[in-house]
Amino acid sequence: MNRDENKLPGDMLTARELAWVTGLSERIIERLITLEVIEPAESSPEPYFPTEAVAYVLRIRHLHVELGVSWSSMPLVLDLLTRIEQLECDLPDR
């Protein structure tokens, strides 16, 4: 089915488009879905992601490529980073 024939509301990307935009393979995008690192906004008939997912997946790519975080460790690392960011937000201004 052609994507133009079945438009979803808003700007959405297929897994293939997300992979292309972020420089990752479709296989890696599928693995990130399996690891529940990313979650499609719509998964029928195929996974669709909001365009905001691009920045998040680029962050994941940076953690993997530049810092050597393994794909299987990514959920833990992202959780810890989220917690650190939350703690930093909770700190009083100096």
Residue pairs with C-beta under 8 A, 6 or more apart in sequence:
1 45
3 14
8 42
8 48
10 50
10 51
11 50
11 51
12 41
12 42
12 48
12 49
12 50
12 51
13 21
13 48
13 49
13 50
13 51
13 53
13 54
14 46
14 47
14 48
14 49
15 26
15 29
15 30
15 33
15 40
15 46
15 47
15 49
16 26
18 24
18 29
18 49
18 53
18 54
18 57
19 25
19 26
19 28
19 29
21 54
22 54
22 57
22 58
22 61
23 61
24 57
24 61
28 71
29 38
29 57
31 71
32 38
32 57
32 60
32 71
32 74
33 39
33 40
33 47
35 71
35 72
35 74
35 75
36 75
37 60
37 71
37 74
37 75
37 78
38 49
38 53
38 56
38 57
38 60
40 47
40 48
40 49
41 48
41 49
41 50
42 48
60 74
60 78
63 69
63 74
63 77
63 78
64 70
64 71
64 74
69 77
